[in-house]
Amino acid sequence: MQRLSSIIFLLFLPWAAISQSPHGDGLTIDCAKCHHTGAWTIDRKSISFMHEETGFTLTGAHENAGCADCHVTLVFDEAQSECASCHTDMHNMSVGNDCARCHTTGNWLVDNIPELHEMNGFQFIGVHSIVSCEECHSSETNLRFDPIGNECENCHLDDYQNTRNPNHVEAGYSTDCMSCHDPISYGWDTEVIDHTFFPLTLGHDIADCYQCHTKGNFSAISTYCFACHQKNYEQTVNPSHRDASIPNDCVSCHTTDPGWHPATFDIHNNYYQLNGAHAAIATGCATCHNDNYSNTPNTCVGCHQNDYDNTSNPKHVSVNFPTDCEQCHTEDAWSPASFNHDGQFFPIYSGKHKGKWDTCTDCHTSPDNYAVFSCFACHPKNKMDDKHKEYQGYAYDSNTCLQCHPDGSK
């Protein structure tokens, strides 16, 4: 009985081995989807197996590929779905192993190079849109595209280092070419220099760099006014900046407007304080300086001689008033004046004569000589004679009145 069992087992062993699929345990589909009863060969016209069932759809050139081109063994699930598992990397891993990023299954041509570069953060604009791949990606083979970086200096460091007019290295220029050069243009000419460290506005709005950069070295220049305008400072005679010890920091008085005008002189008080009426004409320099700023006096009569000479009420010249206007007038206006008439001559702003007169000529009857005065406009002779009947030496005379009544009282 035991021998019979062994014989039966041996008879069934070859059939069991033959019935196993050569494609591995992972393939469980019906054989008839690929094979027919005539032979194990596959007729592509009659095959009903759909490759997309495996999760890998055959499109483009993959549709016409033979099974063995990808499946090198009969165990089909040993084949990998990554491009590099079938296709030799001609780029030597310089662009990664995902061929589908650049190629389609239709052919190996790449028609979206600009889009691919933009995905990597580098746009093809300006001159970059017409250069060949090899001009940037230089290597031992034209199919190797090692990453070179997106910064200008990654490609243009030699241009930066070899430029002499101006020398970018000595001038300390930024290696970010776009700070001066327009990436949309097709050359190195520039109109976009970032000169914000020294604004080129108004009088400084010049197109010729060499008007300021005279030494050919664009870094050896100071932003201090005097560095460029020393001659202007030294040669100015109206006023002479040097003789007047005016600060050589031009911006303390001048703007960058062409021609140095308008100018302000905030340190005027160091020379002459502008108060009152003088402050009101602070911006009308010519009112005092008459286009000559070097010999303007700082005494009252130096500017107001005509006012002094032409004043008739009272006439300052004939009365021999002092020419120091401040003794009587303030800087706010000519009137009211504060002539010390009470203290030096006769009390008319205080005492019995306060408010009894309107103009100086009420008492000073000779406009040309204020030493002459008369009491008779207010004190008629008949009244004075009557009041002074009992006083010996009385005379109806203004000087006699002043001798007896020096303060205007009885």
Secondary structure as GFF3:
##gff-version 3
##sequence-region A 1 410
A	DSSP	alpha_helix	2	19	.	.	.	ID=ss1
A	DSSP	three_ten_helix	31	33	.	.	.	ID=ss2
A	DSSP	three_ten_helix	51	54	.	.	.	ID=ss3
A	DSSP	three_ten_helix	60	64	.	.	.	ID=ss4
A	DSSP	alpha_helix	67	70	.	.	.	ID=ss5
A	DSSP	three_ten_helix	76	78	.	.	.	ID=ss6
A	DSSP	three_ten_helix	83	85	.	.	.	ID=ss7
A	DSSP	three_ten_helix	99	101	.	.	.	ID=ss8
A	DSSP	alpha_helix	113	119	.	.	.	ID=ss9
A	DSSP	three_ten_helix	126	129	.	.	.	ID=ss10
A	DSSP	alpha_helix	133	136	.	.	.	ID=ss11
A	DSSP	alpha_helix	152	162	.	.	.	ID=ss12
A	DSSP	alpha_helix	168	171	.	.	.	ID=ss13
A	DSSP	three_ten_helix	177	179	.	.	.	ID=ss14
A	DSSP	three_ten_helix	202	204	.	.	.	ID=ss15
A	DSSP	three_ten_helix	209	211	.	.	.	ID=ss16
A	DSSP	alpha_helix	225	235	.	.	.	ID=ss17
A	DSSP	three_ten_helix	250	252	.	.	.	ID=ss18
A	DSSP	three_ten_helix	258	260	.	.	.	ID=ss19
A	DSSP	three_ten_helix	268	270	.	.	.	ID=ss20
A	DSSP	alpha_helix	277	280	.	.	.	ID=ss21
A	DSSP	alpha_helix	286	289	.	.	.	ID=ss22
A	DSSP	alpha_helix	300	310	.	.	.	ID=ss23
A	DSSP	alpha_helix	316	319	.	.	.	ID=ss24
A	DSSP	three_ten_helix	325	327	.	.	.	ID=ss25
A	DSSP	alpha_helix	341	344	.	.	.	ID=ss26
A	DSSP	three_ten_helix	351	353	.	.	.	ID=ss27
A	DSSP	three_ten_helix	360	362	.	.	.	ID=ss28
A	DSSP	alpha_helix	381	387	.	.	.	ID=ss29
A	DSSP	alpha_helix	398	404	.	.	.	ID=ss30
###
